Amino acid sequence: MKGFNILLVLLFAFFSVLAQKKSQILPSQNTELGAFYGETFELEKLNQEKEVWQKYTSMAVCDTLRVKFKSKVKEVCKVKGCWMVVELSEGKQAMVRFKDYGFFMPFDIVDKELVLNGLAFVEEMSVEDQKHYAIDAGKPADEIAKINTPKRTFSFEASGVLVPN
């Protein structure tokens, strides 16, 4: 009987975690504009991609700036959609994470345009973090082994993302 109770508790915990993960990847709201993930936001006063790039280049490490802009997705975390990489001007990219890990993105949005709302910042990414993201992205071991110095990166903490229809 004790074994049955333990099994019951484990099954309950498993299904609770599964339900939570599914709810985090589902849109918080579907509208005629598209699917919102995280917080919804107004679309007026979108910054242009070049404006965002100019703001990034003038920022020092640890500066933050609230922006809203449209960009194309280059990569999404293959483990659970907990980060993505988006295009900036001049071939540069920004690493996007989600506020308080409150939501995740679907895997099938690579090469789609979306609208991001949140905080842009510049950070010095450690070797350890770079390797972690490379593993999540499914990079080959020889490429991961070449990572050996910290890197100045353009980052973004999204409070909300709109994936247009």
Order of alpha helices (4+ residues) and beta strands (2+ residues): alpha-beta-beta-alpha-beta-beta-beta-beta-alpha-alpha-beta
